[in-house]
Amino acid sequence: MAHKFEIWKDKAGEFRVRFKYNAETIFSTEGYSSKASALNAIDSIKKNGPDAPTEDNS
């Protein structure tokens, strides 16, 4: 599978989410105090991402 979400713990002990395509990180989230919050972030991205508008600030 080329696309995946990763949950990892940073040096400060916070949980973060990365979205990767192959080995490249496409984006990562802010830090969360619990793994449950990181999982909620993934659910929110999956639910709301497909309909999110694109804002061109170029």
C-alpha positions in Angstrom: 0.0 0.0 0.0 1.6 3.3 -1.1 -0.5 5.6 1.1 -0.6 5.4 4.9 -1.0 7.2 8.1 1.6 6.8 10.8 1.3 7.7 14.4 4.6 8.4 16.2 5.8 9.9 19.4 8.0 13.0 19.2 10.9 13.9 21.6 8.5 15.9 23.8 6.3 12.7 24.2 3.4 14.0 22.1 1.7 11.8 19.5 1.8 13.0 15.9 0.3 11.8 12.7 2.1 11.6 9.4 0.5 10.9 6.0 3.0 9.3 3.7 3.1 8.3 0.1 5.7 5.6 -0.3 8.6 6.9 1.8 7.7 10.6 1.4 5.9 12.5 4.1 3.1 14.6 2.6 2.0 16.2 5.8 2.2 15.9 9.6 -0.1 17.1 12.3 0.4 19.1 15.5 1.3 17.1 18.7 -1.5 15.4 20.7 -1.3 14.4 24.3 -3.0 11.1 23.7 -3.0 8.4 21.0 -6.8 8.6 21.0 -6.6 12.2 20.0 -4.2 11.3 17.2 -6.6 8.6 16.0 -9.4 11.1 16.1 -7.3 13.4 13.9 -7.0 10.6 11.3 -10.7 10.0 11.4 -11.4 13.7 10.9 -9.0 13.9 7.9 -10.6 10.9 6.3 -14.1 12.3 6.9 -13.5 15.9 6.0 -10.6 15.8 3.5 -12.3 14.6 0.4 -14.6 17.7 0.4 -12.1 20.3 1.5 -11.7 23.2 -0.9 -8.4 24.2 -2.4 -7.2 27.7 -1.5 -4.7 29.0 -4.0 -2.6 31.8 -2.4 0.0 32.1 -5.2 
